[in-house]
Protein backbone atom coordinates (compact mmCIF):
# COMPACT_ATOMS: atom_id res chain seq x y z
CA UNK A 1 0.00 0.00 0.00
CA UNK A 2 1.32 3.36 -0.99
CA UNK A 3 2.18 5.47 2.04
CA UNK A 4 0.24 8.70 2.31
CA UNK A 5 1.98 11.98 3.11
CA UNK A 6 1.05 15.55 3.91
CA UNK A 7 1.65 16.89 0.38
CA UNK A 8 -1.93 17.41 -0.63
CA UNK A 9 -2.93 13.76 -0.10
CA UNK A 10 -3.95 13.74 3.52
CA UNK A 11 -7.00 15.01 5.17
CA UNK A 12 -9.06 17.67 6.70
CA UNK A 13 -10.67 18.09 10.05
CA UNK A 14 -14.20 19.39 10.52
CA UNK A 15 -14.92 21.58 13.49
CA UNK A 16 -18.28 21.60 15.25
CA UNK A 17 -20.64 21.02 12.38
CA UNK A 18 -24.04 19.87 13.49
CA UNK A 19 -25.81 20.15 16.82
CA UNK A 20 -29.00 18.59 18.09
CA UNK A 21 -30.25 20.25 21.23
CA UNK A 22 -32.87 18.69 23.48
CA UNK A 23 -34.65 21.47 25.34
CA UNK A 24 -36.62 19.48 27.84
CA UNK A 25 -39.45 21.35 29.46
CA UNK A 26 -41.65 20.42 32.39
CA UNK A 27 -45.36 20.62 32.91
CA UNK A 28 -47.29 17.68 34.28
CA UNK A 29 -45.62 14.83 36.10
CA UNK A 30 -45.41 12.96 32.79
CA UNK A 31 -44.96 15.94 30.50
CA UNK A 32 -43.67 15.44 26.99
CA UNK A 33 -40.54 17.34 26.09
CA UNK A 34 -39.46 19.39 23.14
CA UNK A 35 -36.28 19.33 21.12
CA UNK A 36 -34.61 22.17 19.28
CA UNK A 37 -31.77 21.51 16.90
CA UNK A 38 -29.34 24.29 16.19
CA UNK A 39 -27.32 24.00 13.00
CA UNK A 40 -23.79 25.33 13.00
CA UNK A 41 -21.67 26.24 10.00
CA UNK A 42 -21.23 23.02 8.05
CA UNK A 43 -17.74 23.56 6.66
CA UNK A 44 -14.66 21.37 6.57
CA UNK A 45 -11.32 23.17 6.81
CA UNK A 46 -9.15 22.35 3.79
CA UNK A 47 -5.77 20.66 3.97
CA UNK A 48 -4.18 21.83 0.73
CA UNK A 49 -6.31 20.46 -2.14
CA UNK A 50 -8.46 18.01 -0.15
CA UNK A 51 -11.84 19.59 0.58
CA UNK A 52 -15.32 18.51 1.72
CA UNK A 53 -18.31 19.93 3.55
CA UNK A 54 -21.16 18.68 5.69
CA UNK A 55 -24.81 19.18 4.71
CA UNK A 56 -28.20 18.16 6.11
CA UNK A 57 -30.61 18.48 3.13
CA UNK A 58 -33.69 17.07 4.88
CA UNK A 59 -33.25 18.92 8.16
CA UNK A 60 -36.01 21.37 9.04
CA UNK A 61 -35.39 23.36 12.25
CA UNK A 62 -39.14 23.62 12.82
CA UNK A 63 -39.41 19.84 12.88
CA UNK A 64 -36.85 19.80 15.67
CA UNK A 65 -39.43 21.54 17.85
CA UNK A 66 -41.70 18.52 17.42
CA UNK A 67 -39.40 15.81 18.77
CA UNK A 68 -41.85 14.70 21.42
CA UNK A 69 -42.09 11.05 22.47
CA UNK A 70 -43.22 8.97 19.50
CA UNK A 71 -42.29 11.63 16.92
CA UNK A 72 -39.69 10.94 14.21
CA UNK A 73 -37.63 13.94 13.07
CA UNK A 74 -35.45 13.81 9.92
CA UNK A 75 -31.81 14.75 10.52
CA UNK A 76 -29.21 13.55 8.04
CA UNK A 77 -25.55 14.69 8.23
CA UNK A 78 -23.85 13.96 4.88
CA UNK A 79 -20.44 14.70 3.39
CA UNK A 80 -19.99 16.37 0.00
CA UNK A 81 -16.66 15.98 -1.83
CA UNK A 82 -16.05 19.55 -3.03
CA UNK A 83 -12.66 18.99 -4.64
CA UNK A 84 -11.51 17.26 -7.84
CA UNK A 85 -9.88 14.36 -5.99
CA UNK A 86 -11.69 11.17 -4.96
CA UNK A 87 -11.78 10.66 -1.19
CA UNK A 88 -12.44 8.30 1.68
CA UNK A 89 -14.22 10.06 4.52
CA UNK A 90 -15.10 9.58 8.18
CA UNK A 91 -17.31 11.27 10.77
CA UNK A 92 -16.93 11.40 14.54
CA UNK A 93 -19.94 12.01 16.77
CA UNK A 94 -19.69 13.11 20.40
CA UNK A 95 -22.77 13.52 22.60
CA UNK A 96 -22.41 16.58 24.85
CA UNK A 97 -24.38 17.25 28.03
CA UNK A 98 -25.78 20.42 29.55
CA UNK A 99 -22.50 21.16 31.32
CA UNK A 100 -20.72 21.21 27.90
CA UNK A 101 -18.81 18.05 28.80
CA UNK A 102 -19.20 14.81 26.84
CA UNK A 103 -21.76 12.44 28.33
CA UNK A 104 -20.31 9.55 30.25
CA UNK A 105 -20.45 6.23 28.43
CA UNK A 106 -23.07 5.08 30.96
CA UNK A 107 -25.32 8.10 30.28
CA UNK A 108 -24.79 7.76 26.54
CA UNK A 109 -25.90 4.14 26.58
CA UNK A 110 -28.94 5.09 28.64
CA UNK A 111 -29.80 7.92 26.25
CA UNK A 112 -29.43 5.82 23.11
CA UNK A 113 -31.65 3.14 24.63
CA UNK A 114 -34.41 5.78 24.83
CA UNK A 115 -33.97 6.95 21.23
CA UNK A 116 -34.27 5.30 17.84
CA UNK A 117 -31.58 6.60 15.50
CA UNK A 118 -31.72 5.27 11.94
CA UNK A 119 -28.05 4.46 11.36
CA UNK A 120 -27.02 4.03 7.72
CA UNK A 121 -25.30 0.76 6.78
CA UNK A 122 -23.10 2.62 4.27
CA UNK A 123 -21.09 3.77 7.30
CA UNK A 124 -19.19 1.28 9.46
CA UNK A 125 -18.68 1.97 13.15
CA UNK A 126 -15.32 2.00 14.89
CA UNK A 127 -14.84 2.05 18.67
CA UNK A 128 -18.54 1.26 19.10
CA UNK A 129 -21.05 -1.50 18.54
CA UNK A 130 -24.40 0.16 18.06
CA UNK A 131 -27.66 -1.73 18.36
CA UNK A 132 -30.00 -0.77 15.54
CA UNK A 133 -33.28 0.81 16.56
CA UNK A 134 -36.09 -1.48 17.57
CA UNK A 135 -34.00 -4.51 18.53
CA UNK A 136 -34.43 -4.01 22.26
CA UNK A 137 -30.93 -5.29 22.94
CA UNK A 138 -28.41 -3.69 25.28
CA UNK A 139 -26.03 -1.18 23.76
CA UNK A 140 -22.27 -1.50 23.86
CA UNK A 141 -20.97 1.92 22.99
CA UNK A 142 -18.18 4.28 24.04
CA UNK A 143 -17.59 7.94 23.24
CA UNK A 144 -16.82 9.13 20.67
CA UNK A 145 -18.64 7.29 17.89
CA UNK A 146 -16.44 7.06 14.81
CA UNK A 147 -17.86 6.05 11.43
CA UNK A 148 -16.18 5.32 8.09
CA UNK A 149 -17.95 5.67 4.75
CA UNK A 150 -17.60 2.36 2.92
CA UNK A 151 -17.44 3.71 -0.65
CA UNK A 152 -15.09 6.07 -2.43
CA UNK A 153 -16.58 9.55 -2.45
CA UNK A 154 -16.01 10.71 -6.00
CA UNK A 155 -15.37 14.32 -6.92
CA UNK A 156 -18.62 16.26 -6.54
CA UNK A 157 -20.41 13.29 -4.97
CA UNK A 158 -22.48 13.34 -1.77
CA UNK A 159 -22.35 10.47 0.71
CA UNK A 160 -25.38 8.85 2.26
CA UNK A 161 -26.20 10.21 5.73
CA UNK A 162 -24.50 8.68 8.75
CA UNK A 163 -28.01 8.59 10.21
CA UNK A 164 -31.27 9.89 8.77
CA UNK A 165 -33.70 10.44 11.64
CA UNK A 166 -34.15 10.49 15.40
CA UNK A 167 -37.19 9.30 17.34
CA UNK A 168 -37.81 9.34 21.07
CA UNK A 169 -39.56 6.40 22.69
CA UNK A 170 -43.02 6.87 24.16
CA UNK A 171 -45.27 4.89 26.50
CA UNK A 172 -45.93 2.33 23.76
CA UNK A 173 -42.19 1.58 23.71
CA UNK A 174 -42.19 1.20 27.47
CA UNK A 175 -40.85 4.68 28.29
CA UNK A 176 -41.19 4.99 32.06
CA UNK A 177 -41.98 8.19 33.92
CA UNK A 178 -38.60 8.02 35.66
CA UNK A 179 -36.86 7.79 32.26
CA UNK A 180 -38.79 10.79 30.95
CA UNK A 181 -37.83 12.81 34.01
CA UNK A 182 -34.20 11.77 33.52
CA UNK A 183 -34.39 13.03 29.93
CA UNK A 184 -35.97 16.26 31.14
CA UNK A 185 -33.33 16.69 33.84
CA UNK A 186 -35.90 17.04 36.60
CA UNK A 187 -37.07 15.18 39.69
CA UNK A 188 -39.87 15.56 42.20
CA UNK A 189 -39.05 16.48 45.79
CA UNK A 190 -41.87 17.01 48.29
CA UNK A 191 -44.33 17.20 45.43
CA UNK A 192 -42.35 19.92 43.63
CA UNK A 193 -40.54 19.55 40.28
CA UNK A 194 -36.90 20.58 40.72
CA UNK A 195 -33.75 20.26 38.56
CA UNK A 196 -31.94 16.91 38.67
CA UNK A 197 -28.22 17.34 38.09
CA UNK A 198 -27.94 13.62 37.32
CA UNK A 199 -30.45 13.93 34.48
CA UNK A 200 -29.87 14.98 30.87
CA UNK A 201 -32.03 18.08 30.31
CA UNK A 202 -29.92 19.13 27.32
CA UNK A 203 -27.93 17.18 24.78
CA UNK A 204 -25.99 18.23 21.70
CA UNK A 205 -24.25 16.14 19.08
CA UNK A 206 -20.85 17.38 18.01
CA UNK A 207 -19.99 16.25 14.49
CA UNK A 208 -16.42 16.23 13.16
CA UNK A 209 -15.17 14.90 9.87
CA UNK A 210 -12.02 13.89 8.06
CA UNK A 211 -11.16 13.02 4.46
CA UNK A 212 -8.16 11.50 2.73
CA UNK A 213 -7.22 11.07 -0.91
CA UNK A 214 -8.57 7.69 -2.06
CA UNK A 215 -5.63 6.96 -4.35
CA UNK A 216 -3.08 4.77 -2.60
CA UNK A 217 -5.59 2.77 -0.53
CA UNK A 218 -6.90 -0.59 -1.71
CA UNK A 219 -10.32 0.00 -0.15
CA UNK A 220 -12.17 1.91 2.57
CA UNK A 221 -10.97 -0.43 5.31
CA UNK A 222 -7.35 0.28 4.37
CA UNK A 223 -7.96 4.02 4.84
CA UNK A 224 -9.51 3.71 8.31
CA UNK A 225 -6.28 3.98 10.28
CA UNK A 226 -5.23 7.11 8.38
CA UNK A 227 -8.63 8.71 8.86
CA UNK A 228 -8.68 7.86 12.57
CA UNK A 229 -5.31 9.53 13.08
CA UNK A 230 -6.58 12.84 11.68
CA UNK A 231 -9.06 13.52 14.46
CA UNK A 232 -7.82 15.60 17.39
CA UNK A 233 -7.26 13.79 20.67
CA UNK A 234 -10.51 12.99 22.39
CA UNK A 235 -11.02 14.43 25.85
CA UNK A 236 -14.07 12.84 27.38
CA UNK A 237 -15.51 11.14 30.40
CA UNK A 238 -15.07 7.49 31.32
C-alpha positions as CSV (number, residue, x, y, z in Angstrom):
1,X,0.0,0.0,0.0
2,X,1.3,3.4,-1.0
3,X,2.2,5.5,2.0
4,X,0.2,8.7,2.3
5,X,2.0,12.0,3.1
6,X,1.0,15.6,3.9
7,X,1.7,16.9,0.4
8,X,-1.9,17.4,-0.6
9,X,-2.9,13.8,-0.1
10,X,-4.0,13.7,3.5
11,X,-7.0,15.0,5.2
12,X,-9.1,17.7,6.7
13,X,-10.7,18.1,10.1
14,X,-14.2,19.4,10.5
15,X,-14.9,21.6,13.5
16,X,-18.3,21.6,15.3
17,X,-20.6,21.0,12.4
18,X,-24.0,19.9,13.5
19,X,-25.8,20.2,16.8
20,X,-29.0,18.6,18.1
21,X,-30.3,20.3,21.2
22,X,-32.9,18.7,23.5
23,X,-34.6,21.5,25.3
24,X,-36.6,19.5,27.8
25,X,-39.5,21.3,29.5
26,X,-41.6,20.4,32.4
27,X,-45.4,20.6,32.9
28,X,-47.3,17.7,34.3
29,X,-45.6,14.8,36.1
30,X,-45.4,13.0,32.8
31,X,-45.0,15.9,30.5
32,X,-43.7,15.4,27.0
33,X,-40.5,17.3,26.1
34,X,-39.5,19.4,23.1
35,X,-36.3,19.3,21.1
36,X,-34.6,22.2,19.3
37,X,-31.8,21.5,16.9
38,X,-29.3,24.3,16.2
39,X,-27.3,24.0,13.0
40,X,-23.8,25.3,13.0
41,X,-21.7,26.2,10.0
42,X,-21.2,23.0,8.1
43,X,-17.7,23.6,6.7
44,X,-14.7,21.4,6.6
45,X,-11.3,23.2,6.8
46,X,-9.2,22.4,3.8
47,X,-5.8,20.7,4.0
48,X,-4.2,21.8,0.7
49,X,-6.3,20.5,-2.1
50,X,-8.5,18.0,-0.2
51,X,-11.8,19.6,0.6
52,X,-15.3,18.5,1.7
53,X,-18.3,19.9,3.5
54,X,-21.2,18.7,5.7
55,X,-24.8,19.2,4.7
56,X,-28.2,18.2,6.1
57,X,-30.6,18.5,3.1
58,X,-33.7,17.1,4.9
59,X,-33.3,18.9,8.2
60,X,-36.0,21.4,9.0
61,X,-35.4,23.4,12.2
62,X,-39.1,23.6,12.8
63,X,-39.4,19.8,12.9
64,X,-36.9,19.8,15.7
65,X,-39.4,21.5,17.8
66,X,-41.7,18.5,17.4
67,X,-39.4,15.8,18.8
68,X,-41.8,14.7,21.4
69,X,-42.1,11.0,22.5
70,X,-43.2,9.0,19.5
71,X,-42.3,11.6,16.9
72,X,-39.7,10.9,14.2
73,X,-37.6,13.9,13.1
74,X,-35.4,13.8,9.9
75,X,-31.8,14.7,10.5
76,X,-29.2,13.6,8.0
77,X,-25.5,14.7,8.2
78,X,-23.9,14.0,4.9
79,X,-20.4,14.7,3.4
80,X,-20.0,16.4,0.0
81,X,-16.7,16.0,-1.8
82,X,-16.1,19.6,-3.0
83,X,-12.7,19.0,-4.6
84,X,-11.5,17.3,-7.8
85,X,-9.9,14.4,-6.0
86,X,-11.7,11.2,-5.0
87,X,-11.8,10.7,-1.2
88,X,-12.4,8.3,1.7
89,X,-14.2,10.1,4.5
90,X,-15.1,9.6,8.2
91,X,-17.3,11.3,10.8
92,X,-16.9,11.4,14.5
93,X,-19.9,12.0,16.8
94,X,-19.7,13.1,20.4
95,X,-22.8,13.5,22.6
96,X,-22.4,16.6,24.9
97,X,-24.4,17.2,28.0
98,X,-25.8,20.4,29.5
99,X,-22.5,21.2,31.3
100,X,-20.7,21.2,27.9
101,X,-18.8,18.0,28.8
102,X,-19.2,14.8,26.8
103,X,-21.8,12.4,28.3
104,X,-20.3,9.5,30.3
105,X,-20.4,6.2,28.4
106,X,-23.1,5.1,31.0
107,X,-25.3,8.1,30.3
108,X,-24.8,7.8,26.5
109,X,-25.9,4.1,26.6
110,X,-28.9,5.1,28.6
111,X,-29.8,7.9,26.2
112,X,-29.4,5.8,23.1
113,X,-31.7,3.1,24.6
114,X,-34.4,5.8,24.8
115,X,-34.0,7.0,21.2
116,X,-34.3,5.3,17.8
117,X,-31.6,6.6,15.5
118,X,-31.7,5.3,11.9
119,X,-28.1,4.5,11.4
120,X,-27.0,4.0,7.7
121,X,-25.3,0.8,6.8
122,X,-23.1,2.6,4.3
123,X,-21.1,3.8,7.3
124,X,-19.2,1.3,9.5
125,X,-18.7,2.0,13.2
126,X,-15.3,2.0,14.9
127,X,-14.8,2.1,18.7
128,X,-18.5,1.3,19.1
129,X,-21.0,-1.5,18.5
130,X,-24.4,0.2,18.1
131,X,-27.7,-1.7,18.4
132,X,-30.0,-0.8,15.5
133,X,-33.3,0.8,16.6
134,X,-36.1,-1.5,17.6
135,X,-34.0,-4.5,18.5
136,X,-34.4,-4.0,22.3
137,X,-30.9,-5.3,22.9
138,X,-28.4,-3.7,25.3
139,X,-26.0,-1.2,23.8
140,X,-22.3,-1.5,23.9
141,X,-21.0,1.9,23.0
142,X,-18.2,4.3,24.0
143,X,-17.6,7.9,23.2
144,X,-16.8,9.1,20.7
145,X,-18.6,7.3,17.9
146,X,-16.4,7.1,14.8
147,X,-17.9,6.1,11.4
148,X,-16.2,5.3,8.1
149,X,-18.0,5.7,4.7
150,X,-17.6,2.4,2.9
151,X,-17.4,3.7,-0.6
152,X,-15.1,6.1,-2.4
153,X,-16.6,9.6,-2.4
154,X,-16.0,10.7,-6.0
155,X,-15.4,14.3,-6.9
156,X,-18.6,16.3,-6.5
157,X,-20.4,13.3,-5.0
158,X,-22.5,13.3,-1.8
159,X,-22.3,10.5,0.7
160,X,-25.4,8.9,2.3
161,X,-26.2,10.2,5.7
162,X,-24.5,8.7,8.7
163,X,-28.0,8.6,10.2
164,X,-31.3,9.9,8.8
165,X,-33.7,10.4,11.6
166,X,-34.2,10.5,15.4
167,X,-37.2,9.3,17.3
168,X,-37.8,9.3,21.1
169,X,-39.6,6.4,22.7
170,X,-43.0,6.9,24.2
171,X,-45.3,4.9,26.5
172,X,-45.9,2.3,23.8
173,X,-42.2,1.6,23.7
174,X,-42.2,1.2,27.5
175,X,-40.9,4.7,28.3
176,X,-41.2,5.0,32.1
177,X,-42.0,8.2,33.9
178,X,-38.6,8.0,35.7
179,X,-36.9,7.8,32.3
180,X,-38.8,10.8,31.0
181,X,-37.8,12.8,34.0
182,X,-34.2,11.8,33.5
183,X,-34.4,13.0,29.9
184,X,-36.0,16.3,31.1
185,X,-33.3,16.7,33.8
186,X,-35.9,17.0,36.6
187,X,-37.1,15.2,39.7
188,X,-39.9,15.6,42.2
189,X,-39.1,16.5,45.8
190,X,-41.9,17.0,48.3
191,X,-44.3,17.2,45.4
192,X,-42.4,19.9,43.6
193,X,-40.5,19.6,40.3
194,X,-36.9,20.6,40.7
195,X,-33.7,20.3,38.6
196,X,-31.9,16.9,38.7
197,X,-28.2,17.3,38.1
198,X,-27.9,13.6,37.3
199,X,-30.5,13.9,34.5
200,X,-29.9,15.0,30.9
201,X,-32.0,18.1,30.3
202,X,-29.9,19.1,27.3
203,X,-27.9,17.2,24.8
204,X,-26.0,18.2,21.7
205,X,-24.3,16.1,19.1
206,X,-20.8,17.4,18.0
207,X,-20.0,16.3,14.5
208,X,-16.4,16.2,13.2
209,X,-15.2,14.9,9.9
210,X,-12.0,13.9,8.1
211,X,-11.2,13.0,4.5
212,X,-8.2,11.5,2.7
213,X,-7.2,11.1,-0.9
214,X,-8.6,7.7,-2.1
215,X,-5.6,7.0,-4.4
216,X,-3.1,4.8,-2.6
217,X,-5.6,2.8,-0.5
218,X,-6.9,-0.6,-1.7
219,X,-10.3,0.0,-0.1
220,X,-12.2,1.9,2.6
221,X,-11.0,-0.4,5.3
222,X,-7.4,0.3,4.4
223,X,-8.0,4.0,4.8
224,X,-9.5,3.7,8.3
225,X,-6.3,4.0,10.3
226,X,-5.2,7.1,8.4
227,X,-8.6,8.7,8.9
228,X,-8.7,7.9,12.6
229,X,-5.3,9.5,13.1
230,X,-6.6,12.8,11.7
231,X,-9.1,13.5,14.5
232,X,-7.8,15.6,17.4
233,X,-7.3,13.8,20.7
234,X,-10.5,13.0,22.4
235,X,-11.0,14.4,25.8
236,X,-14.1,12.8,27.4
237,X,-15.5,11.1,30.4
238,X,-15.1,7.5,31.3
